[in-house]
């Protein structure tokens, strides 16, 4: 058993990344059980005490408690219609020493924003000139079925100053949240040592890795991806019709993310806590201190009947409060 991952799977993932322009050697890849584990491992490798994590506001990065547990200071950076604001980024880099930029450049959750190439190039140059490492979470790129997203920060930087985290978890069954890290060569040994210290020789993803390896070896993965594309397209049409029917006249609905709607309520999301016995929601405060009036609503998940039932109940509650 290889603590860094099954060799055949690492080769297959390198071929997969090459489809969107990345040149990666198998020995650079460390396979993990989830995006959370990958981020935790990277943080253990590169973060120093009192480091500052710059990230898009809003972003799922705000939920990463392991960063705060390591003593990092979390600093959200404002965004505009094209992604992270470059002026705000430069100001924060000047203000905070020992910075790292954590980013979800493709389908940032929960806004669904994908940073265009021009803005991405500008951000990469700012970070490179200021010697600010980028930790790039492209965990939703697998949902870019038409391969329209611009090239990664990893590619733009020519493999310099960027740690890349990928994942197939958004399309694989829930029990297989397979993820991986692409590291510079000088960090490989340290990463494997830390990985072994955290999980020992019996890593809990070995069967997941072997299963996905067989999917690639037997040419099953890409047909499976096409099946998932068709399912998610059909589900998006269904959910979009219902969410407009039940919430379109009382909420502002962002439809950009393939997995969820980012919904602006006519009131504070905390008001819904009074109805937690009827409906449970994830407040926008999980993603940004300024998103008190937002919630995320999944496009997939429940059966169609339960989905409509939940939206009807949410509408009833919102109308009673407003």
C-alpha positions as CSV (number, residue, x, y, z in Angstrom):
1,X,0.0,0.0,0.0
2,X,1.2,3.5,-0.9
3,X,0.4,6.2,1.6
4,X,0.4,8.8,-1.2
5,X,-2.1,6.9,-3.3
6,X,-2.6,3.9,-5.7
7,X,0.0,4.5,-8.5
8,X,-2.4,3.5,-11.4
9,X,-4.9,6.0,-10.1
10,X,-2.3,8.8,-9.9
11,X,-1.5,8.2,-13.5
12,X,-5.2,8.3,-14.5
13,X,-5.7,11.6,-12.6
14,X,-2.7,13.1,-14.4
15,X,-4.3,12.2,-17.7
16,X,-7.6,13.6,-16.5
17,X,-6.0,16.9,-15.5
18,X,-4.2,17.1,-18.9
19,X,-7.7,17.3,-20.5
20,X,-7.9,20.9,-19.1
21,X,-4.3,21.9,-19.7
22,X,-2.4,20.8,-16.6
23,X,1.0,19.1,-16.9
24,X,1.5,17.0,-13.7
25,X,3.8,14.1,-12.9
26,X,2.3,11.1,-11.0
27,X,4.8,11.5,-8.1
28,X,3.4,15.0,-7.5
29,X,0.0,13.7,-6.6
30,X,-1.1,12.8,-3.1
31,X,-4.6,11.2,-2.9
32,X,-6.9,12.0,0.1
33,X,-10.3,10.9,1.3
34,X,-11.9,14.4,0.9
35,X,-11.4,18.0,0.2
36,X,-11.4,18.7,3.9
37,X,-8.5,16.2,4.4
38,X,-6.6,17.7,1.5
39,X,-6.9,21.2,2.9
40,X,-6.0,20.0,6.3
41,X,-2.9,18.3,5.0
42,X,-1.8,21.3,2.9
43,X,-2.3,23.6,5.9
44,X,-0.1,21.4,8.1
45,X,2.6,21.6,5.4
46,X,2.8,25.3,4.7
47,X,1.0,27.3,7.4
48,X,3.0,29.1,10.1
49,X,1.6,30.5,13.3
50,X,-0.2,33.8,12.8
51,X,-0.5,33.3,9.0
52,X,-3.2,35.2,7.2
53,X,-5.6,33.4,4.8
54,X,-7.0,35.7,2.2
55,X,-10.1,34.3,0.4
56,X,-13.1,35.4,-1.7
57,X,-16.0,36.8,0.1
58,X,-18.4,34.9,0.3
59,X,-16.8,31.5,0.1
60,X,-16.9,28.0,1.6
61,X,-13.3,28.7,2.8
62,X,-15.0,30.6,5.7
63,X,-16.1,27.2,7.1
64,X,-12.6,25.8,7.3
65,X,-12.2,25.5,11.1
66,X,-8.9,23.7,10.9
67,X,-7.3,26.9,9.6
68,X,-8.4,28.8,12.7
69,X,-7.3,25.9,14.9
70,X,-3.8,26.2,13.4
71,X,-3.8,29.9,14.5
72,X,-4.4,31.4,11.1
73,X,-6.2,34.7,10.7
74,X,-9.1,34.5,8.2
75,X,-9.4,37.6,6.0
76,X,-12.2,37.8,3.5
77,X,-11.5,39.9,0.4
78,X,-14.3,41.6,-1.6
79,X,-15.3,40.4,-5.0
80,X,-17.0,41.9,-8.0
81,X,-18.7,40.6,-11.1
82,X,-15.4,38.9,-12.3
83,X,-14.1,37.4,-9.0
84,X,-11.8,38.7,-6.3
85,X,-11.2,42.5,-6.5
86,X,-7.6,43.0,-7.4
87,X,-7.3,46.3,-5.6
88,X,-8.7,44.8,-2.4
89,X,-6.3,41.9,-2.8
90,X,-3.3,44.1,-3.1
91,X,-4.3,46.2,-0.1
92,X,-4.7,43.1,2.0
93,X,-1.4,41.7,0.9
94,X,0.3,45.0,1.9
95,X,-1.6,45.1,5.2
96,X,-0.9,41.5,6.3
97,X,2.4,39.7,6.4
98,X,2.8,36.0,5.9
99,X,-0.2,35.7,3.6
100,X,-1.7,32.8,1.7
101,X,-4.5,33.0,-0.9
102,X,-7.1,30.2,-0.7
103,X,-9.4,30.2,-3.7
104,X,-12.2,28.3,-5.4
105,X,-11.8,29.8,-9.0
106,X,-14.2,27.4,-10.7
107,X,-17.8,27.5,-9.4
108,X,-17.0,29.2,-6.1
109,X,-19.4,27.9,-3.5
110,X,-22.0,29.3,-2.9
111,X,-22.0,32.0,-5.6
112,X,-21.2,29.8,-8.5
113,X,-18.8,32.4,-9.9
114,X,-16.0,31.3,-12.2
115,X,-13.1,33.7,-12.5
116,X,-12.4,34.7,-16.2
117,X,-8.9,34.3,-17.6
118,X,-8.1,38.0,-17.6
119,X,-8.9,38.5,-13.9
120,X,-7.2,35.2,-13.1
121,X,-4.0,36.2,-14.9
122,X,-4.0,39.5,-13.0
123,X,-4.5,37.8,-9.6
124,X,-1.8,35.3,-10.4
125,X,0.7,38.0,-11.2
126,X,-0.1,40.0,-8.0
127,X,0.4,36.9,-5.8
128,X,3.6,35.9,-7.7
129,X,5.1,39.4,-7.4
130,X,4.3,39.6,-3.7
131,X,5.4,36.0,-3.1
132,X,2.0,35.0,-1.8
133,X,1.4,31.2,-2.3
134,X,-1.9,30.2,-3.9
135,X,-3.9,27.2,-2.6
136,X,-6.2,26.4,-5.5
137,X,-9.3,24.4,-4.8
138,X,-10.7,23.2,-8.1
139,X,-13.0,20.8,-6.5
140,X,-16.0,21.7,-8.7
141,X,-14.2,21.7,-12.0
142,X,-15.5,18.2,-12.6
143,X,-18.9,19.8,-13.0
144,X,-17.6,21.9,-15.9
145,X,-18.9,19.2,-18.3
146,X,-18.2,21.3,-21.5
147,X,-14.7,22.2,-20.3
148,X,-15.3,26.0,-20.7
149,X,-13.5,27.2,-17.5
150,X,-10.2,28.9,-18.0
151,X,-6.9,27.3,-17.2
152,X,-5.9,26.8,-13.6
153,X,-3.7,29.1,-11.5
154,X,-1.4,26.1,-11.4
155,X,-1.0,26.2,-15.2
156,X,-0.7,30.0,-15.4
157,X,2.0,30.0,-12.8
158,X,4.0,27.3,-14.7
159,X,3.8,25.1,-11.5
160,X,5.4,27.8,-9.4
161,X,3.9,29.1,-6.1
162,X,0.6,27.2,-6.5
163,X,-0.7,24.1,-4.6
164,X,-3.6,22.5,-6.4
165,X,-6.4,20.5,-4.9
166,X,-8.8,18.6,-7.1
167,X,-11.8,16.3,-6.5
168,X,-14.2,13.9,-8.1
169,X,-16.5,14.0,-5.1
170,X,-19.2,16.1,-6.7
171,X,-20.1,13.4,-9.2
172,X,-19.1,10.2,-7.4
173,X,-21.4,8.5,-4.9
174,X,-21.5,10.2,-1.5
175,X,-19.3,7.5,0.1
176,X,-16.5,8.2,-2.4
177,X,-15.4,11.9,-2.0
178,X,-12.1,11.2,-3.7
179,X,-9.7,14.2,-3.7
180,X,-6.1,14.8,-4.4
181,X,-3.3,17.4,-4.0
182,X,-0.7,18.4,-6.6
183,X,2.5,19.5,-4.8
184,X,5.9,20.8,-5.9
185,X,8.5,18.1,-5.7
186,X,10.3,19.6,-2.7
187,X,7.1,19.1,-0.6
188,X,6.4,15.5,-1.6
189,X,8.4,13.7,1.1
190,X,7.1,16.0,3.9
191,X,3.5,15.5,2.7
192,X,3.8,11.7,2.7
193,X,5.3,11.8,6.2
194,X,2.6,14.1,7.5
195,X,-0.1,12.0,5.8
196,X,1.3,8.8,7.5
197,X,1.4,10.5,10.9
198,X,-2.2,11.6,10.5
199,X,-3.7,8.4,9.2
200,X,-1.2,5.6,9.6
201,X,-0.6,2.8,7.0
202,X,-4.3,1.8,6.7
203,X,-5.8,4.8,5.0
204,X,-9.6,4.7,4.8
205,X,-9.7,5.5,1.1
206,X,-7.9,2.4,-0.2
207,X,-11.1,0.8,-1.4
208,X,-12.4,4.0,-2.9
209,X,-9.1,4.4,-4.7
210,X,-9.2,0.9,-6.1
211,X,-12.8,1.4,-7.3
212,X,-12.1,4.6,-9.1
213,X,-8.9,3.1,-10.6
214,X,-11.0,0.3,-12.1
215,X,-13.4,2.9,-13.5
216,X,-10.6,4.6,-15.3
217,X,-8.8,1.3,-16.4
218,X,-12.0,-0.1,-17.9
219,X,-13.1,3.2,-19.7
220,X,-16.1,3.6,-17.4
221,X,-15.4,7.0,-15.9
222,X,-16.1,9.3,-18.8
223,X,-19.3,7.5,-19.8
224,X,-20.3,7.8,-16.2
225,X,-19.5,11.5,-16.3
226,X,-21.8,11.9,-19.3
227,X,-24.6,10.1,-17.4
228,X,-24.1,12.5,-14.4
229,X,-24.2,15.5,-16.8
230,X,-27.6,14.4,-18.2
231,X,-29.0,13.7,-14.7
232,X,-27.8,17.1,-13.3
233,X,-29.1,19.0,-16.4
234,X,-32.5,17.4,-16.0
235,X,-32.5,18.0,-12.2
236,X,-31.5,21.7,-12.7
237,X,-34.5,22.2,-15.1
238,X,-36.8,20.6,-12.6
239,X,-35.5,22.5,-9.5
240,X,-35.3,25.8,-11.4
241,X,-39.0,25.6,-12.3
242,X,-40.1,24.9,-8.7
243,X,-37.8,27.5,-7.0
244,X,-39.1,30.2,-9.3
245,X,-42.7,29.0,-8.7
246,X,-42.4,29.1,-4.9
247,X,-39.7,31.7,-4.2
248,X,-39.3,33.7,-7.3
249,X,-41.6,36.5,-6.3
250,X,-40.2,37.0,-2.8
251,X,-36.5,36.1,-3.0
252,X,-33.6,37.0,-5.3
253,X,-32.2,33.7,-6.7
254,X,-28.6,33.2,-8.0
255,X,-28.5,30.2,-10.3
256,X,-24.8,30.0,-11.2
257,X,-23.6,27.0,-9.2
258,X,-24.3,23.6,-10.6
259,X,-25.2,22.2,-7.2
260,X,-27.1,24.9,-5.4
261,X,-29.0,28.1,-5.5
262,X,-27.7,31.1,-3.6
263,X,-31.0,32.7,-2.3
264,X,-31.3,36.1,-0.9
265,X,-34.2,36.2,1.6
266,X,-36.4,39.2,2.4
267,X,-35.3,38.9,6.0
268,X,-32.5,37.5,8.2
269,X,-31.9,33.8,7.8
270,X,-31.7,33.6,11.6
271,X,-35.5,34.2,11.7
272,X,-35.9,30.7,10.2
273,X,-34.3,29.1,13.3
274,X,-37.6,29.5,15.1
275,X,-39.0,26.9,12.6
276,X,-36.2,24.4,12.9
277,X,-38.7,21.7,13.7
278,X,-40.2,22.2,10.3
279,X,-37.4,23.3,8.0
280,X,-33.6,23.3,8.4
281,X,-31.5,25.7,6.5
282,X,-27.8,26.6,6.2
283,X,-27.4,30.3,6.8
284,X,-25.3,32.4,4.5
285,X,-23.3,33.4,7.6
286,X,-21.4,30.1,7.2
287,X,-19.9,31.7,4.0
288,X,-19.7,35.4,4.9
289,X,-20.4,37.7,7.8
290,X,-22.3,39.9,5.4
291,X,-24.6,37.2,4.1
292,X,-27.1,37.1,7.0
293,X,-30.0,37.3,4.6
294,X,-28.9,34.4,2.4
295,X,-29.3,30.6,2.3
296,X,-28.1,27.9,0.0
297,X,-30.7,25.5,-1.5
298,X,-29.5,22.3,-3.1
299,X,-30.4,21.5,-6.7
300,X,-30.0,17.8,-6.1
301,X,-30.6,15.5,-3.1
302,X,-34.2,15.0,-2.0
303,X,-36.8,13.2,-4.1
304,X,-38.8,15.4,-6.4
305,X,-41.8,15.1,-4.1
306,X,-39.8,16.0,-1.0
307,X,-38.1,18.9,-2.8
308,X,-41.4,20.5,-3.8
309,X,-42.8,19.9,-0.3
310,X,-39.8,21.6,1.3
311,X,-40.0,24.7,-1.0
312,X,-43.8,25.0,-0.4
313,X,-43.2,24.9,3.4
314,X,-40.4,27.5,3.1
315,X,-42.6,29.8,1.1
316,X,-45.3,29.5,3.7
317,X,-42.9,30.4,6.5
318,X,-41.4,33.3,4.7
319,X,-44.8,34.8,3.9
320,X,-45.9,34.4,7.5
321,X,-42.8,36.4,8.6
322,X,-43.0,39.1,6.0
